[in-house]
Amino acid sequence: MPCGHNTENLVKKKIRAIQYGVGPIGASIAKLMREKQAIEIIGAIDLDPAKAGRDLGEVVGAQDAPWGVKVFADAKEALDLNPDVVIHSTSSSLAKVMDQLTACLEAQSCIVSTCEELSYPFRTHPELAAKLDTTAKEWGVALVGTGVNPGFVMDKLVVTLAAVSQHIENAKALRIVDASKRRLPLQKKIGAGMTVDEFRAQVKAGVVKHVGLPESVAMVADSLNLPVETITETIDPKVATDRVQTEYLTVEKGQAAGVHQIGRGLSKDGKELVNLELQMYVGAKDPADTITLTGHPNISLAIPGGSHGDIATASVVVNSIPVILDAPAGLRTSRDLPIGFFSPNAKP
Amino acid sequence: MPCGHNTENLVKKKIRAIQYGVGPIGASIAKLMREKQAIEIIGAIDLDPAKAGRDLGEVVGAQDAPWGVKVFADAKEALDLNPDVVIHSTSSSLAKVMDQLTACLEAQSCIVSTCEELSYPFRTHPELAAKLDTTAKEWGVALVGTGVNPGFVMDKLVVTLAAVSQHIENAKALRIVDASKRRLPLQKKIGAGMTVDEFRAQVKAGVVKHVGLPESVAMVADSLNLPVETITETIDPKVATDRVQTEYLTVEKGQAAGVHQIGRGLSKDGKELVNLELQMYVGAKDPADTITLTGHPNISLAIPGGSHGDIATASVVVNSIPVILDAPAGLRTSRDLPIGFFSPNAKP
């Protein structure tokens, strides 16, 4: 089913979906898709020899495995199954996934991707964005990069809240995440347990980093028409003030407990118009998502406890499936799409 | 310009808008539209002999009046000016405004209306909804009923927050509004200063009431696919526990200070699935908008202080203008539309 069709069509047959990338996020997305009556998972793609050739249900450790769904090492072979939508979750880097995305579009499949740099690539990767938009339109399908962050709490939700404002001068979001309960790869990715020197070296090497803040700054700036000329990003360690122990690792006092990352949107004369601050570290005391808009009127919003990263990303991605199938062909963003909730019981 | 066109077209010429109804809300909408560079107000409609025939800027008390924009008593005469969009703000009752809306659609104009019962009329007024949808499609234009409530805090925002959820069992919203600083007609509409007996009589007479809760319950239930069979609504007085004085009136201890209104969505066996509670009264101590979703995960959201009713309604309405012009023909709801912020500086 090509995208751009009315969702009324969805009543007629199930949405044929392929999971591209079966890492931790891909696995949680696949499990969530499995619960939706309106979706039929017809295949998966993963290069990892430990996964390729096996049953997807078994790979993701589902209780109701096997699913009778094959994990292909060869993307082409999977795409020949003619999916309506590919859920793509392989890398944060847009440059790295261009060929993967292009192959899906050329198979006339819509895409929902967790690639952070795809969430709003018009400022950070304008040429790649234009190329994807052209290819998608050529094949009559739509794609979107989304997730909880980027894709929701620090951009989409900011723009949504702005609907009650008459003027906006400044937009801020603060996301504090306690990484203690999160998976090991994430705890490592944020540098938990490194010395401050190691942390800084790994930041330089591009290993320790949350990807997507500049994209969120750009989406907020463009959506609120704030005259942002320059987008900056800083990454510092959140240093542990006490020993912290997680299921996977120990952070000693004085070591890095995680990242303190700030994306800023600055006007021509250096005035800060957008400030998106992410504190993601083990042992964070008061996790929460907070948005503050200065303007007329001033308005703020808080999600106490914050939206849980992995659960929320799978949710946002799967909830975006009916929406992308209904979207006009081309490169879309979470900003343009009326995202909502895709019930498990929604009929195909 | 017909709706359903790409917003890229908006770059080429200003949006030609007509304000239909110049009461307090209509006036604040007109003033806000006046600030938007991309909008040209080409006329207004109001039957009130104190307004008809005069300049709109003067009627709304604008500092930069006169605007050179006429208030017409005759809707047809105004609609002959060929607006792209009519901002409609005359009544809460959909039955009462059907002829007004139909005339706008037949003039091939899109509509953004503050008519509360239009916000999600599919359960409460299915026949009128179908009629408007058919007429709109026939003339190739789109319409939406919106505002801050219904249209945003107790429905759209609930559905938006649901995007981070995997399962939802129950949805609650609580809106506490301090009516002390609001305009006199609103303070009267919520029964402030009445005895409890008067209040109950005026509720019976349909005078004291916030309109739109059943519509919000329906939007939330349908969007979250909660099996709501019955929608109920209760209206009770919020009784003053102390004497409250506003700019306009005095509420004695024991008198009604405003409304305490609850819309509920119940399953076939009477289980409460949706609960939308509105407390709007003079002297409210902790005004706030709060949303609570029970499911996986549980999630809540708060807007401390709450979104200011009149400012926010004008904002939501004006921010919906580019969106409705870009929407497919037919009856739309705030749920379907990717509402955002329409900058004063957005170029036509």
Interface residues (C-beta under 8 A of the other chain):
Chain A: L32 E35 V148 F152 V153 K156 L157 V159 T160 L161 A162 A163 V164 S165 Q166 H167 I168 S223 L224 N225 H296 P297 I299 S300 L301 A302 I303 P304 G305 S307 H308 I311 A312 A314 S315 V316 V318 N319 S320 R335 D336 L337 P338 I339 G340 F341 S343 P344 N345 A346
Chain B: L32 E35 V148 F152 V153 K156 L157 V159 T160 L161 A162 A163 V164 S165 Q166 H167 I168 S223 L224 N225 H296 P297 I299 S300 L301 A302 I303 P304 G305 S307 H308 I311 A312 A314 S315 V316 V318 N319 S320 R335 D336 L337 P338 I339 G340 F341 S343 P344 N345 A346
